[in-house]
């Protein structure tokens, strides 16, 4: 009887052990499946990240090339604006701003000199009474008037040069703005402050200029 009880207990233990073993095997199999799924997910995600990194790298290379190209265009536009020189060499073949200033000053001086000569001759009232002297004065005044008209032709050439300069500056502004926008840079410009800095102080009024000749 005791042997039967012992055998029964042993059988129960074996069955219990078998059940535990089955549960353990099931758990291990489940974990293996989960690990395989995790491994596949990690592998797939790694491939996706690699593709994203490669795409970003290529995009950065393209962006860098685009930026370099854009700044090259800006430098080319800047090189077309010459501040010094005589436009006889490639470096000075663009817009010579100094030439505009020089031409304007020369024209203004010629006009003022001719006007002074005319004023002096007009004041010589006694010479106007003499017919011979009057003819000479009339001829000299006519010549001075012609000089004034010739000096005024500077406006056409100076205007062309200034317009060309403005076109180049607008081109630079547009291309630089587009480049900064592509880089995600947003710069707020105070137009009034920028204008004051560009002018460099108050301009001389026309009344102040007129007072110099009074």
C-alpha positions in Angstrom: 0.0 0.0 0.0 2.8 2.3 0.9 4.5 1.5 -2.3 1.4 2.4 -4.3 1.2 5.8 -2.5 4.9 6.4 -3.2 4.5 5.5 -6.8 1.5 7.8 -7.1 3.3 10.7 -5.5 6.3 10.1 -7.8 4.0 10.1 -10.8 2.3 13.3 -9.7 5.7 14.9 -9.2 6.8 13.7 -12.7 3.6 15.1 -14.2 4.1 18.4 -12.3 7.7 18.5 -13.5 6.6 17.8 -17.0 4.0 20.6 -16.8 6.6 23.0 -15.6 9.0 21.9 -18.3 6.3 22.5 -20.9 5.5 25.9 -19.5 9.2 26.7 -19.5 9.6 25.5 -23.1 6.6 27.6 -24.1 8.0 30.7 -22.4 11.4 30.2 -24.0 9.8 29.7 -27.4 7.8 32.9 -26.9 10.8 34.9 -25.9 12.7 33.6 -28.9 9.9 34.7 -31.2 9.8 38.1 -29.5 13.6 38.4 -29.8 13.5 37.5 -33.5 10.7 40.1 -34.0 12.8 42.8 -32.1 15.9 41.9 -34.1 14.0 42.2 -37.4 12.5 45.6 -36.3 15.9 46.9 -35.2 17.5 45.7 -38.5 14.7 47.3 -40.6 14.9 50.6 -38.6 18.6 50.7 -38.9 18.3 50.3 -42.7 15.7 53.1 -42.7 17.9 55.4 -40.6 20.8 54.7 -42.9 18.8 55.7 -45.9 17.6 58.8 -44.2 21.2 59.7 -43.2 22.4 59.1 -46.8 19.5 61.2 -48.2 20.2 64.0 -45.8 23.9 63.9 -46.6 23.2 64.1 -50.3 20.8 66.9 -49.7 23.4 68.8 -47.7 25.9 68.3 -50.5 23.4 69.6 -53.0 22.6 72.6 -50.7 26.2 73.3 -50.2 26.8 73.3 -53.9 23.8 75.5 -54.5 25.0 78.0 -51.9 28.5 78.1 -53.3 27.1 78.7 -56.8 24.8 81.4 -55.5 27.6 83.2 -53.7 29.7 82.9 -56.8 26.9 84.8 -58.7 26.9 87.4 -55.9 30.6 87.9 -56.1 30.4 88.1 -59.9 27.7 90.9 -59.6 29.9 92.7 -57.1 32.9 92.5 -59.4 30.9 94.3 -62.0 30.8 97.4 -59.7 34.1 99.2 -59.9 34.8 101.9 -57.4 38.1 102.9 -58.9 39.7 102.7 -62.3 39.2 103.8 -65.8 37.3 100.8 -67.2 40.2 99.9 -69.5 41.0 96.6 -67.8 38.7 93.6 -67.2 38.7 94.4 -63.5 37.3 97.8 -64.2 35.1 97.0 -67.1 31.9 97.2 -65.1 30.4 100.2 -63.5 33.0 102.8 -62.4 31.4 104.7 -59.6 34.4 107.0 -59.2 34.1 107.9 -62.8 30.5 108.9 -62.2 31.6 111.2 -59.4 34.5 112.7 -61.4 32.3 113.3 -64.4 29.6 115.0 -62.3 32.1 117.2 -60.6 33.8 118.3 -63.8 30.5 119.1 -65.4 29.4 121.1 -62.4 32.6 123.0 -62.4 32.4 123.8 -66.1 28.8 125.0 -65.7 29.7 127.2 -62.7 32.8 128.7 -64.4 30.8 129.5 -67.6 28.0 131.1 -65.5 30.6 133.2 -63.7 32.1 134.4 -67.0 28.6 135.3 -68.3 27.8 137.2 -65.1 31.0 139.2 -65.3 30.4 140.1 -69.0 26.8 141.1 -68.3 28.0 143.5 -65.5 30.3 145.4 -68.0 27.5 147.8 -69.0 29.9 150.3 -70.7 31.1 147.6 -73.1 27.6 146.9 -74.2 27.3 150.5 -75.6 30.1 149.9 -78.0 28.9 147.9 -81.0 32.2 146.1 -81.6 32.6 145.2 -77.9 28.9 144.1 -77.8 29.6 141.7 -80.7 32.6 140.2 -78.9 30.6 139.9 -75.6 27.7 138.3 -77.5 30.1 135.8 -79.1 31.8 134.9 -75.9 28.5 134.5 -74.0 27.2 132.2 -76.8 30.3 130.1 -76.4 29.9 129.9 -72.7 26.2 128.9 -73.1 27.4 126.1 -75.5 29.9 125.0 -72.9 27.1 124.8 -70.3 24.9 122.7 -72.7 27.8 120.4 -73.5 28.6 120.0 -69.8 25.0 119.0 -69.2 25.4 115.9 -71.4 27.2 114.2 -68.5 23.7 113.3 -67.2 23.1 110.7 -69.8 26.3 108.8 -69.2 26.2 109.2 -65.5 22.6 108.0 -65.4 23.4 104.9 -67.4 26.3 104.0 -65.0 24.1 104.6 -61.9 21.2 102.6 -63.3 23.6 99.7 -64.1 25.0 100.0 -60.5 21.4 99.8 -59.1 20.6 96.8 -61.2 23.7 95.0 -59.9 22.9 95.9 -56.3 19.3 94.7 -56.7 20.6 91.4 -58.2 22.9 91.0 -55.2 20.1 91.8 -52.7 17.8 89.3 -54.4 20.3 86.5 -54.6 21.6 87.0 -51.1 18.1 87.1 -49.7 17.2 83.9 -51.5 20.3 82.2 -50.2 19.6 83.3 -46.6 16.0 82.1 -46.9 17.2 78.7 -48.1 19.4 78.5 -45.1 16.5 79.4 -42.9 17.9 82.8 -41.8 15.4 85.5 -41.4 16.9 89.0 -41.0 14.6 91.9 -40.1 15.9 95.2 -41.6 15.1 98.6 -40.1 14.8 100.5 -43.3 15.1 104.0 -41.7 18.2 103.0 -39.7 19.8 101.4 -42.7 19.1 104.4 -44.9 20.6 106.8 -42.3 23.8 104.6 -42.1 24.0 104.5 -45.8 23.7 108.2 -46.2 26.2 108.8 -43.4 24.5 111.8 -41.9 22.2 114.6 -43.1 22.5 115.7 -46.7 23.3 119.3 -47.5 20.0 121.1 -48.3 19.6 123.1 -51.5 19.2 126.3 -49.4 22.6 125.7 -47.8 24.1 125.3 -51.3 22.4 128.5 -52.5 23.7 130.5 -49.5 27.3 129.7 -50.6 26.7 131.9 -53.7 24.9 134.8 -52.0 
